[in-house]
Amino acid sequence: MFLMRTFKVNVNPEIIKWSIKNINMPEEVIIKKIGITKNIFDKWINNLDKPTYIQLQKLAKNVRVSPLIFLSDKPPNEEPMRVFRTYNNTDQKSYDTLLMIKRITFLQDVVYNLYNNLNLRKEANIERYSIKTNPKEIAENERKKFFDLDNQLQSKTKYDVLRKFRTQVEDNNILVMQFPFEDIRGLSLIDKNPYIIVLNSRDDPTSRIFTLFHEYAHILLGINELDEDSNYSSSDKIEKWCNNFASYFLISDDRIQQYVDKFYNIDKIVTSISNRYKLSYSRDFTSIFFLLT
């Protein structure tokens, strides 16, 4: 047992670098978790020394990869970036966020196996659309499958609206989960079944409502932001389509026109519609600003 613990493994330092970069783990964090010094870590990275078997196990556990990966000749190919709704324009996510996403993908695998054992349908009950289609027309068509705008208007609270929408999305065999994040508003996992939409539980319910249908739009399109097989040159087109879909889904032109005719003042229009239909007031997330411009 002692020999096993002290046996050093011939690991390509590039794989060590990849494993840490893949989860964006701060250097000081991984050093502390493995229980080594910075000097030892630097020797691994610079190919001046090798980790022991037990050290390699600790590293694999903390970066959430199989220890067998470290026996490869070179780092594995990078996974395609997932679909994020971010607070900023940076692609790099924090260690805590990436760790949380790995946990969610693990849950997705658990649910997949559970569905298999129970002989349940894993595929989402949805139609597929092209980014070349009109998001307004698609939104109007999809909205017919959910509770109507009058019901949204009459709902007592924004939490009530979120709960109703979440339930109806899940009725289409799409799981909706909520976790706290610092740097993303939401994401969708669509590379395997069952599909999952993840919302940021720290966001206001009105923002979560918009995120829910932004990610639902991604699922309807069936493509990720940076899918290498996509024929579209920029993820901006996809993001704009999904934003427009969510906007038209949550409020219609004729409903907005009623408030335009009544108030004329933009602030009163936006405030009234936001409050009554439980929509986000923020320029970044509200459908109201989009439809008024």
Beta strands, then each sheet from edge to edge (+ up, - down):
strand 1: 83-86
strand 2: 175-179
strand 3: 184-189
strand 4: 196-200
sheet 1: 1+ 3- 4+ 2+
end
